[in-house]
Every structure is written in structure tokens, then in C-alpha cells.
Amino acid sequence: MGKAWAADRKETRVRRVIDNDLLTVIVRVAVGATFIIASVYKIRDPGAFAKSIWFYHLVPGDLINLMALILPWIELLCGLALILGLFYHGAVVLVNVMMVTFIFALSIAIARGIDIDCGCFKAGQAATRAAWEALVFDLVLILFTLQLLFSRSKQWLLSSS
């Protein structure tokens, strides 16, 4: 009974941290701002972003331009939705799907020996160590996006969906 009680108590502490309203709002703003900032150059210069996508050699050529036109707007809308709390749960799911996709793409590029700047905040190009740095950044960022996914906090949302 003592071990079960200790496990329940530890789980309760973890749950309290994950559900903390202030932490969740700070993470919402930080992740939202990150996605908004990442979308700006891509929206301004979709051609350079298409080149960044091409460097990964993962997307069929016919889809690169379409992806370069659509993905930045999804990032922007998700970032705004996180900050404002509109369509919040859908935005959280999309942000987590994007993070898993970005981590997968970077991991494959590293495994293939492709030295690339990720193209996250500026046009991708051949680089050294940049893929590793971007992967570490994304692995840290996904911890925050997962907090949003598992948090039950409903504070300061403009909509409940």
C-alpha cells in the first residue's frame, strides 16, 4: 500500500505541473511565437523555402512548391491559435504532428549524412552541425508542445474547441 500511495502522490505532483495554468499560458505564448516567427520568412519567400524543402530529398518534386506555399500558413495560423486560444485543441494536435514530422525529417537528413541548415527560420542551405542543432532545438520544443497536449488547463482560452 505504501508504494501505491507514493506512486499516486508522484503522479499527482506531475499532473499538477502539467496542468498549471500559468505554465500552460507561458508555453502557449512561447510555442505560438516560435511558430509565427518561423512562418514569416517562409511566407515572404516561398521560393527559398521550397529550396530548403528540396535539400532534404524527402518530398516528391511535384509537391515541393505546394508544400512551400501551404505549410508556412499552417504554422502561422497554429501559432496564432495557440496564443489566442482559438481552435486550441486542433492547433495543439497540428503543432505536435508538425514537430514529429520535423524531427523525423531532420533525423533522416542526419542519418543520410546531409549537412543542412533546417530551413526553420531562414532559407536552408548546406551547413555543418546545423542539422544537429536544429534537431536538439526541435526535441526540446516538442517537450513543450507535449505539455500543451497533455495539459487540462482551460484558462485564458477564447474558445473551448
VENVEN-V682492 format. One record per backbone hydrogen bond with DSSP energy under -1.0 kcal/mol. NH is the residue of the N-H (numbers start at 1). CO is the residue of the C=O. If there is no record, write none. Layout:
BEGIN
[[NH CO] [NH CO]]
END
This chain:
BEGIN
[[5 1] [6 2] [7 3] [8 4] [9 5] [10 6] [11 7] [12 8] [13 9] [14 10] [15 11] [16 12] [17 13] [18 14] [19 15] [20 17] [24 20] [25 21] [26 22] [27 23] [28 24] [29 25] [30 26] [31 27] [32 28] [33 29] [34 30] [35 31] [36 32] [37 33] [38 34] [39 35] [40 36] [43 39] [44 40] [45 41] [49 45] [50 46] [51 47] [52 48] [53 49] [54 50] [55 51] [56 53] [57 54] [63 60] [67 63] [68 64] [69 65] [70 66] [71 67] [74 70] [75 71] [76 72] [77 73] [78 74] [79 75] [80 76] [81 77] [82 78] [83 79] [84 80] [85 81] [91 87] [92 88] [93 89] [94 90] [95 91] [96 92] [97 93] [98 94] [99 95] [100 96] [101 97] [102 98] [103 99] [104 100] [105 101] [106 102] [107 103] [108 104] [109 105] [110 106] [111 107] [112 108] [113 110] [114 109] [117 125] [127 115] [133 129] [134 130] [135 131] [136 132] [137 133] [138 134] [139 135] [140 136] [141 137] [142 138] [144 140] [145 141] [146 142] [147 143] [148 144] [149 145] [150 146] [151 147] [159 85]]
END
